[in-house]
Amino acid sequence: MGRRRIRTGRGFELRLQGRTARMAGVGFGLLLLAATIGCVLYAGDDSPSADPEAPPERSRPTPLDSLDRIEGWVPYWGDEAKIAAEAREAGFTDLLFFHGSVAADGAVKLEDENGLAKGLAAAGNLRRWLTVTNHGGSLATPLSAAGMDEHVDSLLAAFARSGCDHLDLDYESLGTSQAEALLALAGKIAPRLPEDARLSFTLQPVDSRLRPEQRGAYRRLLESREVYTVRLMMYDYHWRGSLPGALYPLPAFLRLLEQWSAHSHKLTLCLPLYGYDWPRPADTTLPRADVVTLRDVKALAGKPGFDAVWMEQEGELAARYDTRMAALPSLRAIQARVELGLDWGVPAVSFWQLGCAELAPVRAACARGVLPVEAIAYDHGGSWDDWLLPYKRRVCEVIVADGSQTLEELADAHGVPRATMYRFNEHLEDGDLRDRPVFIPK
């Protein structure tokens, strides 16, 4: 999970991580459902002994009435000036210009500097951030003791040249030691920034099931006075290479809010303006999905046999047509997560990426008590399991685990690739296999 970047032939790229009484009742019911949904690839022990640095559990913070910041990324492969102007007119507060790239040796370069300058001019009085990212590549050198100082020099030189007001570090695919190094990195950067410049991090989510060993590192970042906010990428719970499923299921969303309730005022929740459209053949192959943006949904609904359903458990739209399944972006899903974040004291949301949608409706959905009008009609259903479990039972052998083997060991014993085993058993954790059904792909 986390951002994954996808280019099409057009050069388009994506990254992979108070309402009415009726809606409040539905939302509350959703949140009480099993909070075990998440990405099994990152599962870990949730016991206190597993992570002595885990933040203490706290009661829910005081709810907020409205968001302080509504942000979004402006990609360097898009029309930066057009996107920035639309965001300004729609009422966004901050723009993150996705124009800084970190090489494996720690050197930082700016992408499309001419487009960046035009985008900054079109942003007007909005707060303007430079986002610097490793694009999922190795950060072993720039986050090492030997390479960090040189990386900081290059990073600050690129930031000064960019013309942006604030600096955001989108550092992905971190091991535990690299996550631990982020606080030292912040300590080297912050004193050298201009007086009014802020520093933030955009990171993949961490909680009791996702990378739990990194919770201590995240807590220290959230407690640091040098870090303005930590943006958490709350999407891609399913992705191009997975089985079909939810983009960002509400139970997992709640699990993260509970994990970081003591620091909710320092969080920014990152939401997607895109989803995935998977081929689903009648076997256990995992064909790659196509990307579907919020702009694309209405056209997709014109496909023969198209049937859209609001999945109550996951709190988002899904669709089936022909032999395909799609997880669809929607304004209603955005509004539900904005409102839930406000309930937990989170002051900001950020969207990946702003070229994927008409922005005025997105901005309007970022409020309490609204029910956005979707571009398509839809029915109501239970969960993605209603679609996937019958398929899994049909194409897999089902065994009951005795708890003596991990999923990896079961995969090896049955001659199944480990990644495929995880895809078909994302409902399981290695520490929770006893007497549980396990799907063995044939």
Buried (B, 14 or more C-beta within 10 A) or exposed (E): BBBBEBEEEEEBBBBBBEBEEEBBEBBEEBBEBEBBBBBBBBBBBBEEEBBEEBBEEEEEBEBBEEBEBBBBBBBBBBBBBBBBBBBBEBBBBBBBBBBBBBBEEBBBBBBBBEBBBBBBEBBEEBBBBBBBBBEBEBBEBBBBEEBBEBBBBBBBEBBEBBBBBBBBBBBBBBBEEBBBBBBEBBEBBBEEBEEEBBBBBBBBBBBBBBBBBBBBBBBBBBEBEBBBBBBBBBBBBBBBBBBBBBBBBBBBBBBBBBBBBBBBBBBBBBBBBBBBBBBBEEEBEBEEBBBBBBBBBEEBBEBEEBBBBBBBBBBBBBBBBEEBBBBBBBBBBBBBBBBBBBBBBBBBBBBBBBBBBEBEBBBBBBBBEBEBEBBBEBEEBEBBBEBBBEBBEEBBEEEEBEEEBBBEBBBBEBEBEBEBBBBBBBBBBBBBBEEBBBBBBE
